[in-house]
Amino acid sequence: MQYIVINFTFNILTTFQDKKVLYIEVKLLHMSRKLSYYRLILRKVSFDRELFLRELKKACECLSPSDKMKLLDWVKHYVKGNSILDNAVSEFAF
């Protein structure tokens, strides 16, 4: 079974007649059951830097190459707002 994830990106492109124009990009991602599972695990362990990196390493070893790339893209976006993980992921060899 595969899951479909809808990923929204909002960007302000330009102003048009003094009004801001909003651009919405929608990406449909097909996600395997394993990928969904590891994303759940990584969300749950995101309170601890070392545990997060350990689980990320395990996930990368178990996932297919395409799922691994999807996971790493998700991780890069997920850690942006998290001060605990922001520095830790830069140490991880993508």
Secondary structure, DSSP 8 states (H G I E B T S, - for coil): --EEEEEEEEEEEEEETTEEEEEEEEEEEEE-HHHHHHHHHHHHTTT-HHHHHHHHHHHHHHS-HHHHHHHHHHHHHHGGG-HHHHHHHHHS--
